[in-house]
Amino acid sequence: MANKKISQLTAKGTALAATDLVEISESDGAGGYVTKSVTGANVKSGLQPTLVSATNIKTINSTTLLGSGDLAVQDTLVSATNIKTINSNTILGSGNLVIAGGQIVPAVSNTIGTTITGATIAMSDSVLIPAGTFSSNCQIDLTWIPSRLTGASGTMQGLIYINSTASLTGATLMGTSANMTTPSIVTNNRCTRFIAVRSNVATLVLTSGLASSDFSPLNPTETLPFNNSSDIYIIFAINNVSGVTTGRNVGYRIIGYNL
Amino acid sequence: MSNIKTSKGKITFNKTEYVLQNFTNDSDESVSYALVSDSQVHIGTDKGIILFDLSCTINKETFTDINLFTAALY
């Protein structure tokens, strides 16, 4: 090997073996060098091990990062370019996005309810307002249409109740229509109810004389639980006061305004 | 069958306690209750007007007369 250039040496022709020796010049730290040898094993131990997907290099959603070519990734989000805005406000960035109160219409129906006969208060129709539909502070406009179908005489009323189940037993009265007494023809009332809910407690005005009480300056006379964390059923009932009428509910609309 | 538990001016139904109190009826009179049919009654409470009927028991007792049913609540 003496007096030979390295390019003149015989090529090994195979990969470095652990027992092979390589000559090195080790720095003595003072500007000089000392000739030493290291084994093939010494050399390999200083190298990064072969990458094995999911073993010593992570995957992205179970897809290997190994191989050639680009890895497809989502473009950088740019507000109003590839991600929409809300009322011209960006939704990019950290922290909480406060959504201001707004109108919610959880139920509109023109359903013809069950016809009620006999001197009783019975359910003609009902609707479920799922838990979380409204906030704990909200205002609700409720409109319903009771219809007096038959009866040569007698009074019929359309009533609304709320309950945690679709049952009148234990239900809370929320409104009573005006007395419907017109004989021999079908008559319909459009009834409204305004409900102010603060911290899941609702305030109502008087439940009788609805047409006047909803629009008069009467003080609230009731408070009732209106828990937005639980299911709430609005029940549309018919009261055939004297038992000689028949009636049913023929539509309703519930609009809430979360505050 | 749901049970109503009574206790000195209060009733408990479905784990909710109601304080019995007057309300204004259709004739603008202050009343504690209003019979609405042979089997149903509106009861005034601090949580609004509640509809009860003879499907309920009162302190586990069954009633067939709405007047006796109502009297048992007070």
Contacts between the chains, C-beta under 8 A, distances in Angstrom:
chain1	res1	chain2	res2	distance
A	119	B	37	5.5
A	119	B	38	7.0
A	120	B	37	4.5
A	120	B	38	7.9
A	120	B	39	7.1
A	120	B	40	6.7
A	121	B	36	5.4
A	121	B	37	6.2
A	121	B	40	5.6
A	121	B	51	6.7
A	161	B	51	6.5
A	164	B	14	7.4
A	168	B	40	8.0
A	168	B	51	5.4
A	168	B	53	7.3
A	169	B	2	6.4
A	169	B	51	7.0
A	169	B	52	6.8
A	169	B	53	5.6
A	169	B	55	5.6
A	169	B	56	6.3
A	170	B	2	6.6
A	170	B	13	5.4
A	170	B	14	5.9
A	170	B	50	6.2
A	170	B	51	7.1
A	170	B	52	6.7
A	170	B	56	7.5
A	171	B	50	7.1
A	171	B	51	5.2
A	172	B	47	6.7
A	172	B	48	4.3
A	172	B	49	6.7
A	172	B	50	5.7
A	172	B	51	7.9
A	173	B	42	6.4
A	173	B	48	6.4
A	173	B	49	4.0
A	173	B	50	7.5
A	173	B	51	6.5
A	174	B	48	7.6
A	176	B	26	7.2
A	179	B	26	7.8
A	204	B	48	7.2
A	206	B	24	5.7
A	207	B	23	7.7
A	207	B	24	7.9
A	207	B	49	6.3
A	208	B	24	6.1
A	208	B	25	6.5
A	208	B	26	4.7
A	208	B	28	7.0
A	209	B	26	7.8
A	209	B	28	7.4
A	221	B	23	7.4
A	221	B	24	6.8
A	222	B	23	7.6
A	222	B	47	8.0
A	222	B	48	4.8
A	222	B	49	7.5
A	223	B	46	7.3
A	223	B	47	6.9
A	223	B	48	7.5
A	224	B	47	4.9
A	224	B	48	3.8
A	225	B	16	7.6
A	225	B	47	6.1
A	239	B	36	6.5
